Amino acid sequence: MASVLGKRARATETSNDCPSISSRVKRRTCAIIANDENVPPNGSDEDVVQLPTPKTPRHRDAISKRVPITPRHRVGLIGKPLTPRTPRTPPTPSNTQTVYNCARQLFTRSAVPGPLIGREDERKELENFIKAGVASKSGRCLYVSGPPGTGKSALVSEVSQTFESSEGIRTAYINCMSAKCSNDVYGRLMEELVGSDYEMEQDPIVRLNAMFLPKWKAADYTYLVTLDEIDHLLTLDLEILYTLFEWSLHRSSRLVIIGIANALDLTDRFLPRLKARNLKPQLLPFLPYTAPQIAAVVTTKLKSLSTPSDIAQSDHIPFLHPAAIQLCSKKVASQSGDLRKAFDIARRAVDLVETETKQNYRLNLSLQNSPSKRPLGENPNLSSPTSSTPSLAVFLSTLTPQTAPRATIAHVSRVSAAALSNGTTQRLQTLNLQQKAALCALIFHQETFKKSASSIFATPSKSPPAPTVRSLYETYCGLCKRDKALHPLTSTEFADVVSGLETLSLIGEEKSGRGFGMVPGTPSKKGKGVVGKEKRFVSFVNEAEVKSCLDGVGGGILRSLLASD
């Protein structure tokens, strides 16, 4: 026991000399006292357990409630020296709103379409159709058809909204793509036409039948229902289409239906029972947009960003050059006439010119700040204040629709080449062997005449004429017999192949204004003999695009047709 007390005294002295390890010595002493029964009775120093040398722990216990240890080196953010007031979290970069954002929002898919331009005849016919049904208080049906992007749904919605505030009319709009069964369509009609008076226990078909086919003549309302994407109901239940059309074409009907779909002959193919009962609906086809119509729509949208005073002073079109608008409209009209594609090209062109404007300003700013680009007298020393050059954000904020750089033909050509090239490639891939051979023969004919026209013996005032069907057939037969690799078609079969290529817009008639388009031997209306000439065709695709689709079966044969002698 004496050895233990002596050991405790020495531990106390050690703790006074070295305060940093006092806590560990105390814990060790307590552990020895706790094991006091194991101390030998003689109390010799040989049997005393020696204390280990104190060591600093390698790992800090993050769970224990100790005093936090100050690191030796401060960890700072790279790039800027830290100060006591410097925030430890980097700020979130803010998106700078430029004047180009307004133009970009005009051509997005979710933007408000605004008043439609170029559909005046369709608008007038649609308004007369609805007014006649409301005035006579009788049901009728109109089927609106046309390719995608021709403004069918937008025009019908715009005209229908003008009749919502009229007395005696209740309107409803249903997108049939959202319906999963026929009951969804009936339930949606009840919700929009009846509203809060609709009771779930009632059968919607019985209630709608009583509303649309009243037993008394002095009914209260005329119901205007728009069914968009009506062809989707063919996959759900065909009877619902018959029911709706029969309701609208009944003698005592008060239902005016406007159905919208892309197919031109939907009623003839899928609803023959209506035609047998002489209940065929009225048709309103929407043709694809022409180049002048597309140009007018894009120009009107861009001019809406200018103030009335700017429009009165000049006919300046912001963000897009007039020649660029014409190029965009002609390219889209030659492909499909889809107005949405024209909007996509215009939006991408605006993005491209905005990016180039930023890059040009940064380049000019770097050249101005470079000491090697300044005169010697203008270089400021370290003590003089630096010249105040506006930043990129300040420069973009000073731009207006009148002063902002506009997209040119080069921008639109670059964007349209990427946006519309897939259509041509897909059409070329769907051609059969003989159609590709006829197209190769036309390209070979054009390239041969170009080489002959570029010789020194050619007349420079005359351009090489486009081939007729007859001369193109002779070139085709000559190429097929040259390598004896492809059996040529007859002249009648070859004419059908050329007609198919013209339908796919891969080749077309030469527009030279020399009376093309009539077959030799065709008498005129006055019966005075032969007028006009044969149609002459030109290729709308170049040689590189044709070569890219010559892979697979017969690719070597077609490449040999394009190769010169």
Summary of the structure (lengths in Angstrom):
residues: 565
radius of gyration: 41.8
end to end distance: 119.3
largest distance: 149.6
contacts: 1466
relative contact order: 0.07
helix: 50%
strand: 8%
